[in-house]
């Protein structure tokens, strides 16, 4: 018999009007032609062309002039090739050139799903029993490119959930690439990314045990300049793509959380940032850090990555390494266990694994924890976010895939001190797609990337067939009692 679970009437839908202004570049030759045409325009006419563009798009973007100038700046090397003194160009001409290399991208136009939920670091100014929450979503736009977007929500003592209206603008972050790399780990990841072994050996010999991004980039560019083989030049380029997977992004302090979008930046994530699982991690000394595991996808290869922040303005992003950092479905436990970090994973795409590490970026020796057992999960089982600590054990919400690719949610209970021991597992799904939820971008799917306990209730945000998201609640005492006696 299934547990009684309450579906909330709150629905969160994508907003196709939420757009970002992306840099648009179609190759050097085409770009030079466009620049040359704009340079032929008389100076007195430049303002006539750019003024209506600024007026129209300033209503859609936080600072369209800054965006257009930044995009023009990215073309500086082409101006040198054209013997144009970039520094002597007027601001309006730079803005006009930048507009030809900018296009709007609707980040939520295709799909909106796979929510993760976490307490907002700021809980000030609330009434008794209220909590301010941050919910992340996987948003999909043109070309099936995924990004991470956010919403603010408020939950009261009675489990009433209010999702706050989104801001007027969507803002991309400033990107900072100042990473310092560990050679052994970097080249292990490069091998896993199927980059030519001979090229890797050549570069490895030229680098110290620890090296900076600028050093690596200079060595690669010098190697490319002396290489005539186009295929080998591309292998060098792949290493730069990998190095770009280490970065920091910083959002303006005047942005609302709903204005911030984490969009694919490096080539190794150019097809999407998928299924972020956020967790509030508390160190043994009480220090708090917010982490999220997610999957970067370039169209063929998958790269698990780790995002960290303490304020949701400044995010550091790094790849994850090791035999356990494979495939999808990585989820970090919210504290150390016996002095080590702990992580759930699904390295083979079928079973749930658990692994431990002294280094949060390196994961080896995954241990198989769960295999599909029940008919509704025969295809695969995976986690739906980080395990939640309770007095009786670690509560882990799972997903199972059954016949007709139907996704259902389940639940398991793991031992607090040794989570490799499963205390109990629901034999029937906790949540299945009903007739109002089964139609969408991907039919017959309910899916979540993280849950939250509020006043004795488990709050599960979940995606509905990838077209929108909602919430469900279940009584914790009832759920835990069922799990503790499920093996009897």
WOVENGI-V267786 format. One record per run of one state. SS is the DSSP state (a for helix, b for strand, c for the rest). FROM is the first residue (numbers start at 0). LEN is the number of residues. If there is no record, write none. Layout:
# WOVENGI-V267786
SS;FROM;LEN / SS;FROM;LEN
This chain:
# WOVENGI-V267786
c;0;5 / b;5;8 / c;13;5 / b;18;5 / c;23;4 / a;27;12 / c;39;3 / a;42;15 / c;57;6 / a;63;10 / c;73;2 / a;75;6 / c;81;4 / a;85;3 / c;88;2 / a;90;9 / c;99;2 / b;101;5 / c;106;4 / b;110;9 / c;119;11 / b;130;11 / a;141;3 / b;144;11 / c;155;5 / b;160;3 / c;163;7 / b;170;1 / c;171;2 / b;173;3 / c;176;3 / b;179;3 / a;182;10 / c;192;4 / a;196;8 / c;204;5 / b;209;3 / a;212;13 / c;225;4 / a;229;14 / c;243;3 / b;246;4 / c;250;6 / a;256;3 / b;259;3 / c;262;4 / a;266;3 / c;269;2 / b;271;11 / c;282;5 / b;287;10 / c;297;4 / b;301;8 / c;309;4 / b;313;6 / c;319;1 / b;320;1 / c;321;6 / b;327;5 / c;332;4 / b;336;1 / c;337;2 / b;339;7 / c;346;5 / b;351;6 / c;357;4 / b;361;1 / c;362;4 / b;366;4 / c;370;4 / a;374;3 / c;377;2 / b;379;4 / c;383;4 / b;387;3 / c;390;2 / b;392;9 / c;401;1 / a;402;3 / c;405;1 / b;406;8 / c;414;7 / b;421;4 / c;425;5 / b;430;2 / c;432;12 / b;444;3 / c;447;3 / b;450;4 / c;454;2 / b;456;8 / c;464;3 / b;467;8 / a;475;9 / c;484;4
